[in-house]
């Protein structure tokens, strides 16, 4: 079996992860917190590997997973119940002491906007340096997000990509604002997990064991 190895990622400034970590610098009195938002329908091992790698590269103290409530770009799509998605995220992250899960998006009424997520987490951790972790596919829409011009003041943005897909859309406008990290495990997708579950195919090792059991117990995606 081929060994899964995380390549030395390169960010939008052309520095290796090692150099980025070396030169990022930090004040001992300030926490560095990652925010990983997503539908998590379901959360899979690619999400976890991406969060772990970003935490290492940017020397984060904590990564907060934030399941969306009503994702604005999926209003016309079927999305699983928010409590199911929240509980699967709790199960998936429970074994890593650096990972936590927040309900700020699912408890907030109305459509979920990233700017509201950032403001809520900033209010909870006003002295922390925030790093918002998102998929590179979402970056294609980032300039159309609500109050996009205000997001840069609240957090650093890190786009995680599959190998070979490190080029950002609208790169000229975003390369000074968004770093990119290549994560091989992102070949896994929630869409494929849902399809496999619907067809009765195994999803072991694509998602954490506890999430497999939750999906089966509650008959999700059937």
For each residue, the residues with C-beta under 8 A, 3 or more apart:
1:
2:
3:
4: 184 185
5: 184
6: 9 49 53 183 184
7: 163 182 184
8: 16 17 18
9: 6 16 17 53 57 180 181 182 183
10: 14 15 16 17 166 180 181 182
11: 14 15 17 20 158 179 180 181
12: 168 174 175 176 178 179 180
13: 20 175 179
14: 10 11
15: 10 11 19 20 23
16: 8 9 10 19 20
17: 8 9 10 11 20 21 56 57 181
18: 8 21 22
19: 15 16 22 23
20: 11 13 15 16 17 23 24 57 58 179
21: 17 18 24 56 57 58 59
22: 18 19
23: 15 19 20
24: 20 21 58 59
25:
26: 30 32 59 129
27: 30
28:
29: 127
30: 26 27 127 128 129
31: 61 62 125 127 128 129
32: 26 58 59 60 61 128 129 131
33: 60 61 62 63 64 121 125 128 129 130 131
34: 51 54 55 58 60 62 63 64 130 131 132 133 158
35: 63 64 66 117 118 121 130 131 132 133 155
36: 47 50 51 63 64 65 66 133
37: 65 66 67 68 105 114 117 132 133 134
38: 43 47 65 66 67 68 134 135
39: 67 68 71 74 79 85 190
40: 43 47 65 67 68 85 88 89 190
41: 79 80 85 190 194
42: 80 85 88 190 193 194 207 211 215 220
43: 38 40 47 48 65 85 88 89 92 93 190 207 208 211
44: 47 48 188 189 190 193 206 207 211
45: 48 49 185 188 205 206 207 208
46: 49 50 183 185 186 187 188 189
47: 36 38 40 43 44 50 51 65 92
48: 43 44 45 51 52 92 93 96 99 208
49: 6 45 46 52 53 183 185 186
50: 36 46 47 53 54 133 160 181 183 185 186
51: 34 36 47 48 54 55 63 65 99 133
52: 48 49 55 56 63 96
53: 6 9 49 50 56 57 160 181 183
54: 34 50 51 57 58 60 63 131 133 158 160 181
55: 34 51 52 58 59 60 63 98
56: 17 21 52 53 59
57: 9 17 20 21 53 54 181
58: 20 21 24 32 34 54 55 131 156 158
59: 21 24 26 32 55 56
60: 32 33 34 54 55 63 98 131
61: 31 32 33 98
62: 31 33 34 98 99 100
63: 33 34 35 36 51 52 54 55 60 98 99 100 133
64: 33 34 35 36 100 101 102 121
65: 36 37 38 40 43 47 51 89 93 99 100 101 102
66: 35 36 37 38 101 102 104 105 117 121
67: 37 38 39 40 82 85 86 89 101 103 105 106
68: 37 38 39 40 71 82 105 106 112
69: 82 105 106 107 108 110 111 112
70: 75 79 110 111 112
71: 39 68 74 75 79 111 112
72: 75 111 112 113 146
73: 141
74: 39 71 77 79
75: 70 71 72 111
76:
77: 74
78:
79: 39 41 70 71 74 85
80: 41 42 84 85 220 221
81: 84 85
82: 67 68 69 85 86 106
83: 86 87 106
84: 80 81 87 88 214 218 220
85: 39 40 41 42 43 67 79 80 81 82 88 89 106
86: 67 82 83 89 90 101 103 106
87: 83 84 90 91 214
88: 40 42 43 84 85 91 92 211 214 215
89: 40 43 65 67 85 86 92 93 101
90: 86 87 93 94 101
91: 87 88 94 208 210 211 214
92: 43 47 48 88 89 207 208 210 211
93: 43 48 65 89 90 96 99 100 101
94: 90 91 210
95:
96: 48 52 93 99
97:
98: 55 60 61 62 63
99: 48 51 62 63 65 93 96
100: 62 63 64 65 93
101: 64 65 66 67 86 89 90 93
102: 64 65 66 105 121
103: 67 86 106 107
104: 66 107 108 117 120 121 124
105: 37 66 67 68 69 102 108 112 116 117
106: 67 68 69 82 83 85 86 103
107: 69 103 104
108: 69 104 105 112 116 120
109:
110: 69 70
111: 69 70 71 72 75
112: 68 69 70 71 72 105 108 116 117
113: 72 116 117 145 146 147
114: 37 117 118 132 145 146 151
115: 118 119 145 146 147 148 150 151 154
116: 105 108 112 113 119 120
117: 35 37 66 104 105 112 113 114 120 121
118: 35 114 115 121 122 130 132 151 154 155
119: 115 116 122 123 154
120: 104 108 116 117 123 124
121: 33 35 64 66 102 104 117 118 124 125 130
122: 118 119 125 126 128 130 154 155
123: 119 120 126
124: 104 120 121
125: 31 33 121 122 128 130
126: 122 123
127: 29 30 31
128: 30 31 32 33 122 125
129: 26 30 31 32 33 156
130: 33 34 35 118 121 122 125 154 155 156
131: 32 33 34 35 54 58 60 155 156 157 158
132: 34 35 37 114 118 151 155 156 157 158
133: 34 35 36 37 50 51 54 63 158 160
134: 37 38 138 139 142 157 158 159 160
135: 38 138 139 159 160 161 186
136: 139 140 159 160 161 165 166 168 169 180
137: 140
138: 134 135 141 142 159
139: 134 135 136 142 157 159 168 169 170 174 178
140: 136 137 169 170
141: 73 138 144 145
142: 134 138 139 145 148 157 174 178
143: 148 170 173 174
144: 141 148
145: 113 114 115 141 142 148 151
146: 72 113 114 115
147: 113 115 150 151
148: 115 142 143 144 145 151
149: 152
150: 115 147 153 154
151: 114 115 118 132 145 147 148 154 155 157
152: 149 155 157 177
153: 150
154: 115 118 119 122 130 150 151
155: 35 118 122 130 131 132 151 152
156: 58 129 130 131 132 179
157: 131 132 134 139 142 151 152 177 178 179
158: 11 34 54 58 131 132 133 134 178 179 180 181
159: 134 135 136 138 139 168 178 179 180 181
160: 50 53 54 133 134 135 136 180 181 182 183 186
161: 135 136 165 166 180 181 182 183 186
162: 165 182 183 184 186 187
163: 7 166 182 184
164:
165: 136 161 162 182
166: 10 136 161 163 180 182
167: 171
168: 12 136 139 159 171 174 175 178 180
169: 136 139 140 174
170: 139 140 143 173 174
171: 167 168 174 175
172: 175
173: 143 170 177
174: 12 139 142 143 168 169 170 171 177 178
175: 12 13 168 171 172 178
176: 12
177: 152 157 173 174
178: 12 139 142 157 158 159 168 174 175
179: 11 12 13 20 156 157 158 159
180: 9 10 11 12 136 158 159 160 161 166 168
181: 9 10 11 17 50 53 54 57 158 159 160 161
182: 7 9 10 160 161 162 163 165 166
183: 6 9 46 49 50 53 160 161 162 186
184: 4 5 6 7 162 163 187
185: 4 45 46 49 50 188
186: 46 49 50 135 160 161 162 183
187: 46 162 184
188: 44 45 46 185 192 193 206
189: 44 46 192 193
190: 39 40 41 42 43 44 193 194
191: 194 195
192: 188 189 195 196 206
193: 42 44 188 189 190 196 197 203 206 207 221
194: 41 42 190 191 197 198 221
195: 191 192 198 199 201
196: 192 193 199 201 202 203 206
197: 193 194 200 201 203 215 220 221 222
198: 194 195 221 222
199: 195 196
200: 197
201: 195 196 197
202: 196
203: 193 196 197 206 207 212 215
204: 209 212
205: 45
206: 44 45 188 192 193 196 203
207: 42 43 44 45 92 193 203 211 212 215
208: 43 45 48 91 92 211 212
209: 204 212 213
210: 91 92 94 213 214
211: 42 43 44 88 91 92 207 208 214 215
212: 203 204 207 208 209 215 216
213: 209 210 216 217
214: 84 87 88 91 210 211 217 218 220
215: 42 88 197 203 207 211 212 218 220 221
216: 212 213 219
217: 213 214
218: 84 214 215
219: 216 222
220: 42 80 84 197 214 215
221: 80 193 194 197 198 215
222: 197 198 219
